[in-house]
Amino acid sequence: MNTPVSWPVQAGRFALGDFATLSGETISGAFLSWKTHGTLNAARDNVILYPTSYSAQHADLEWLIGPDGVLDPQRWFIVIPDMFGNGLSSSPSNTADYPLLVTAWDNVQAQRRLLTEAFGIDTLACVYGWSMGAQQAYHWSALFPDAVQRAVINCGSARTAEHNKVFLKSLMATLEAAPEHIGNGRFSGPPAAAIRAFGRIYAGWALSQDFYRAGLHLSALKAPDLETFLRTDWEERYARRSAADLYAQLRCWEAGDISNNPLYGGDLVAALRAIRARLLLLPGATDLYFRVADNEAEMANLAAAELLPIPSIWGHRAGNPVQNPEDAAFIKENVRRWLELS
């Protein structure tokens, strides 16, 4: 946030030591960056965990926190753990021997340690996540069913769909084709041309066909023309991040599956049925990679869930409506309602 806030805010780094990952590799001297908003109450039962999304860092998510926002820090203690690979927590850009695959399982296990060891928190009133943050929220609900009371799955799914993987593989292939790529998602220098292509591919997936047909990139987002929009909103967005970090997070996203772990052995139905939290599934009606149909398929095996598509033409970005007041109001109304359910 660029303006002062009227509630307590803290930030720090939590040391995990040498952290063993699900893939069998180890993150040497692992750590999580984190930030909190609000005050932890005496009962430690007012906690909302808010994991980060693809390429995002905690500052990118804070726009929806506020007394009049989606998450009210005057009532809730909101913990934002930076995801592995985002450049603030352990990532290829700051860890020489960073593993080839770090998964949502690994993120959630590390976050569990952060909450219990640093804050003495055992249960969560809610896990709120968008996109890859929603994948982590789903993992929390399945891996620690006794610890999560509610979850908001905003534009996410329990398992990364095959069509979603096509998108992710196209981005990985673009980075791998760069002359600077030296193998395994590592680079000898910034792959500027590849990142330019990367951003333009992303722009075609993150927003719907209807969004562009309506010219919202020009009217709502104030770009003078399509070329400028692709450069300022997409190329420059990803040029600010390490290519190795972007690649590592793509691999994490591709591997997203709440059942691919020792608890469930690949049985997605069993993993979904183990969830005890109340789930609010908020897919974007025109999202091109986390589809409404994915959440519809999950519903049959969830004990307590509501499916409420965001009625928007903003595609995947309907779930993160920083510049979209209508969708922000829809999310605020329904998330606040969800948080009141017992």
Legacy VTK file of the C-alpha trace (Angstrom):
# vtk DataFile Version 3.0
C-alpha trace
ASCII
DATASET POLYDATA
POINTS 342 float
0.000 0.000 0.000
1.211 3.488 -0.818
-0.912 5.304 1.754
-0.758 4.980 5.564
-3.244 2.585 7.148
-5.173 2.925 10.388
-4.647 -0.639 11.613
-1.581 -2.575 12.822
0.734 -3.931 10.123
3.772 -6.154 10.576
6.185 -7.824 8.162
9.030 -10.261 8.507
10.875 -13.332 7.321
10.384 -16.773 8.872
13.345 -19.168 8.776
12.460 -22.767 7.917
15.957 -24.249 7.894
16.710 -26.849 5.230
13.226 -27.631 3.955
12.457 -31.022 2.401
10.009 -30.805 -0.508
7.477 -33.319 -1.728
9.643 -34.002 -4.803
12.479 -35.220 -2.563
14.672 -32.176 -3.080
15.623 -29.663 -0.393
15.420 -25.883 -0.225
18.618 -24.940 1.599
18.110 -22.313 4.270
14.475 -21.904 3.286
12.415 -18.916 4.391
9.004 -17.358 3.962
8.430 -13.642 3.656
5.170 -12.531 5.260
3.033 -9.537 6.142
0.080 -9.192 8.510
-2.803 -6.740 8.767
-4.904 -6.318 11.890
-4.655 -7.686 15.417
-4.637 -11.321 16.504
-7.265 -11.674 19.220
-6.714 -13.481 22.522
-8.521 -16.607 21.338
-6.472 -16.664 18.109
-9.651 -17.439 16.181
-9.896 -14.382 13.898
-7.251 -15.435 11.378
-7.586 -15.209 7.607
-4.720 -16.644 5.576
-4.293 -14.912 2.210
-1.707 -16.726 0.009
-0.167 -14.978 -2.988
-0.897 -15.692 -6.657
1.272 -16.163 -9.741
4.183 -13.680 -9.845
2.494 -11.579 -7.140
4.140 -10.352 -3.961
2.250 -9.402 -0.826
2.082 -5.702 -1.727
0.208 -6.606 -4.928
-2.615 -8.169 -2.892
-3.186 -5.502 -0.283
-5.636 -3.429 -2.341
-8.636 -5.456 -1.080
-7.728 -5.099 2.619
-9.463 -2.312 4.529
-12.468 -1.499 6.720
-14.533 -1.030 3.546
-12.705 -3.671 1.530
-13.193 -7.375 0.928
-11.182 -8.291 4.053
-11.634 -6.040 7.088
-8.431 -5.754 9.192
-10.366 -4.189 12.044
-12.073 -7.533 12.570
-9.681 -10.079 11.097
-5.985 -10.839 11.524
-4.909 -11.265 7.908
-1.671 -13.138 7.213
-0.161 -12.924 3.725
2.612 -15.506 3.206
4.656 -14.950 0.066
4.665 -18.068 -2.084
7.916 -19.905 -2.740
9.316 -18.693 -6.051
7.881 -15.164 -5.939
11.208 -13.474 -5.265
10.535 -12.566 -1.623
10.356 -16.062 -0.135
12.898 -18.715 -1.157
13.125 -18.586 -4.958
15.546 -19.375 -7.778
16.529 -15.695 -7.769
17.803 -15.859 -4.175
18.598 -19.567 -3.637
21.349 -21.124 -5.760
20.207 -24.750 -5.453
16.456 -24.117 -5.561
14.649 -27.383 -6.438
13.290 -28.110 -9.895
9.794 -28.535 -8.461
8.277 -26.879 -5.400
4.565 -27.560 -5.092
1.484 -26.157 -3.403
1.898 -28.972 -0.845
5.306 -27.533 0.041
3.943 -24.008 0.319
1.122 -25.063 2.604
3.376 -27.135 4.847
5.710 -24.161 5.234
2.807 -21.814 5.897
1.528 -24.162 8.581
4.880 -23.890 10.340
4.844 -20.103 10.029
1.425 -19.870 11.651
2.049 -22.310 14.494
5.667 -21.432 15.329
5.636 -17.674 14.776
2.087 -16.802 15.858
0.752 -19.761 17.860
-2.133 -20.159 15.393
-3.683 -23.617 15.061
-6.982 -22.895 13.285
-8.038 -20.568 10.503
-11.354 -18.774 10.262
-10.798 -18.666 6.504
-8.269 -19.145 3.747
-8.856 -16.669 0.932
-7.038 -17.093 -2.353
-7.200 -16.044 -5.984
-5.682 -18.097 -8.823
-2.577 -19.865 -7.469
-3.621 -18.491 -4.090
-6.898 -20.365 -4.561
-4.952 -23.542 -5.300
-3.195 -23.087 -1.969
-6.534 -22.417 -0.227
-7.857 -25.692 -1.661
-4.720 -27.501 -0.475
-5.101 -26.068 3.010
-8.683 -27.327 3.155
-7.711 -30.859 2.083
-4.407 -31.241 3.924
-5.531 -29.756 7.249
-9.298 -30.345 7.321
-9.518 -29.832 11.093
-7.719 -26.489 10.932
-9.792 -24.640 8.320
-13.328 -23.431 8.993
-14.006 -21.670 5.678
-12.246 -21.109 2.378
-12.832 -18.851 -0.587
-11.628 -20.421 -3.827
-11.517 -17.394 -6.120
-10.768 -18.474 -9.713
-9.004 -21.700 -8.773
-9.433 -25.467 -8.773
-8.494 -28.585 -6.849
-6.452 -29.956 -9.758
-4.904 -28.067 -12.668
-6.941 -28.951 -15.750
-5.381 -30.304 -18.944
-6.388 -27.225 -20.945
-4.866 -25.032 -18.241
-1.635 -27.001 -18.663
-1.605 -26.147 -22.381
-1.410 -22.486 -21.405
1.317 -23.122 -18.839
3.376 -25.276 -21.195
3.234 -22.573 -23.872
4.692 -20.081 -21.399
7.397 -22.521 -20.298
8.297 -23.294 -23.912
8.606 -19.576 -24.640
11.100 -19.142 -21.809
12.964 -22.331 -22.771
13.390 -21.042 -26.334
15.314 -17.982 -25.153
19.039 -17.950 -26.018
19.659 -17.105 -22.375
18.024 -20.327 -21.144
20.705 -22.700 -19.826
18.368 -25.538 -18.839
15.959 -26.427 -16.039
14.391 -22.985 -16.004
17.635 -21.140 -15.315
18.993 -18.247 -17.382
22.383 -16.672 -18.067
20.780 -13.236 -18.164
17.370 -11.574 -18.538
15.620 -13.097 -21.596
14.099 -9.812 -22.771
12.655 -11.031 -26.081
11.183 -14.147 -24.486
9.547 -12.111 -21.721
8.033 -9.850 -24.379
6.454 -12.894 -26.025
5.533 -14.327 -22.623
3.539 -11.224 -21.710
1.676 -11.191 -25.012
0.696 -14.841 -24.680
-0.547 -14.168 -21.160
-2.680 -11.220 -22.341
-4.642 -13.525 -24.624
-5.502 -15.934 -21.808
-6.036 -13.772 -18.732
-8.802 -11.672 -20.297
-11.739 -12.983 -22.282
-12.624 -12.532 -25.928
-15.637 -10.500 -24.785
-13.363 -8.170 -22.806
-11.418 -7.264 -25.922
-14.529 -7.124 -28.100
-15.977 -4.565 -25.706
-12.750 -2.542 -25.873
-12.313 -2.534 -22.094
-8.536 -2.423 -22.469
-9.099 1.028 -23.976
-12.041 2.303 -21.915
-11.703 0.724 -18.453
-7.903 0.361 -18.447
-7.230 3.624 -20.327
-4.733 2.274 -22.866
-4.478 4.465 -25.987
-4.242 1.422 -28.254
-3.755 -2.360 -28.184
0.000 -2.202 -28.733
0.500 0.078 -25.736
-1.742 -2.120 -23.611
0.276 -5.234 -24.422
3.505 -3.447 -23.609
2.577 -1.622 -20.405
0.120 -4.079 -18.847
1.841 -7.324 -19.824
5.411 -7.103 -21.098
6.502 -4.634 -18.430
4.596 -6.524 -15.711
6.651 -9.677 -16.187
9.903 -7.895 -17.006
9.923 -6.787 -13.346
10.279 -10.416 -12.230
13.104 -12.925 -12.510
12.556 -15.300 -15.440
13.735 -18.205 -13.277
11.149 -17.298 -10.643
8.410 -17.106 -13.273
9.416 -20.519 -14.593
9.485 -22.112 -11.130
6.000 -20.850 -10.340
4.693 -22.192 -13.664
5.919 -25.642 -12.658
4.213 -25.292 -9.278
0.957 -24.249 -10.954
1.120 -27.112 -13.455
1.579 -29.617 -10.604
-1.421 -28.286 -8.679
-3.426 -31.242 -7.327
-4.782 -31.550 -3.783
-4.628 -35.349 -4.042
-1.098 -35.848 -5.414
0.537 -36.446 -2.053
1.041 -39.177 0.576
-2.325 -38.443 2.219
-4.489 -39.220 -0.808
-2.277 -41.042 -3.302
-3.818 -39.339 -6.324
-7.438 -40.010 -5.312
-9.055 -36.641 -6.004
-12.499 -37.764 -4.866
-11.100 -38.840 -1.495
-9.282 -35.532 -1.112
-12.423 -33.530 -1.896
-14.533 -35.626 0.478
-12.026 -35.087 3.287
-12.614 -31.329 3.236
-14.684 -30.148 6.202
-14.427 -26.412 5.619
-17.268 -24.482 4.046
-16.058 -23.625 0.543
-17.186 -20.644 -1.507
-16.251 -21.378 -5.112
-15.987 -18.110 -7.055
-14.945 -18.934 -10.625
-14.961 -16.234 -13.256
-17.797 -16.838 -15.721
-15.437 -16.154 -18.650
-12.167 -17.406 -17.127
-10.265 -19.254 -19.861
-8.183 -21.552 -17.663
-9.848 -22.007 -14.265
-13.218 -22.909 -15.731
-16.617 -22.902 -14.043
-16.947 -26.515 -15.210
-13.954 -27.531 -13.073
-15.669 -26.273 -9.927
-18.989 -27.805 -11.010
-17.286 -31.202 -11.197
-15.790 -30.740 -7.720
-19.118 -29.816 -6.121
-20.467 -33.383 -6.134
-17.820 -34.457 -3.631
-17.750 -31.426 -1.341
-19.651 -31.614 1.937
-20.410 -27.903 2.278
-19.887 -25.677 -0.725
-21.540 -22.943 -2.729
-20.749 -22.343 -6.398
-21.159 -18.690 -7.375
-19.614 -17.665 -10.712
-18.544 -14.030 -10.999
-20.798 -12.605 -13.758
-18.089 -10.783 -15.642
-16.402 -10.546 -19.045
-13.040 -9.781 -17.430
-11.931 -13.415 -17.715
-9.486 -14.578 -15.065
-8.935 -11.028 -13.863
-12.539 -10.844 -12.665
-11.250 -12.474 -9.497
-8.641 -9.764 -8.896
-10.603 -6.656 -9.887
-8.180 -3.917 -8.888
-9.502 -1.676 -11.688
-12.988 -3.152 -11.931
-15.409 -1.747 -9.310
-18.397 -3.862 -10.362
-16.630 -7.192 -9.879
-14.942 -5.910 -6.712
-18.358 -5.102 -5.248
-19.645 -8.597 -6.145
-16.681 -10.274 -4.457
-16.861 -8.032 -1.398
-20.572 -8.682 -0.861
-20.282 -12.446 -1.145
-17.012 -12.930 0.729
-18.257 -10.830 3.641
-21.457 -12.876 3.647
-19.403 -16.087 3.644
-17.288 -14.944 6.558
-20.439 -14.534 8.673
-21.475 -18.176 8.231
-20.886 -20.405 11.245
LINES 1 343
342 0 1 2 3 4 5 6 7 8 9 10 11 12 13 14 15 16 17 18 19 20 21 22 23 24 25 26 27 28 29 30 31 32 33 34 35 36 37 38 39 40 41 42 43 44 45 46 47 48 49 50 51 52 53 54 55 56 57 58 59 60 61 62 63 64 65 66 67 68 69 70 71 72 73 74 75 76 77 78 79 80 81 82 83 84 85 86 87 88 89 90 91 92 93 94 95 96 97 98 99 100 101 102 103 104 105 106 107 108 109 110 111 112 113 114 115 116 117 118 119 120 121 122 123 124 125 126 127 128 129 130 131 132 133 134 135 136 137 138 139 140 141 142 143 144 145 146 147 148 149 150 151 152 153 154 155 156 157 158 159 160 161 162 163 164 165 166 167 168 169 170 171 172 173 174 175 176 177 178 179 180 181 182 183 184 185 186 187 188 189 190 191 192 193 194 195 196 197 198 199 200 201 202 203 204 205 206 207 208 209 210 211 212 213 214 215 216 217 218 219 220 221 222 223 224 225 226 227 228 229 230 231 232 233 234 235 236 237 238 239 240 241 242 243 244 245 246 247 248 249 250 251 252 253 254 255 256 257 258 259 260 261 262 263 264 265 266 267 268 269 270 271 272 273 274 275 276 277 278 279 280 281 282 283 284 285 286 287 288 289 290 291 292 293 294 295 296 297 298 299 300 301 302 303 304 305 306 307 308 309 310 311 312 313 314 315 316 317 318 319 320 321 322 323 324 325 326 327 328 329 330 331 332 333 334 335 336 337 338 339 340 341
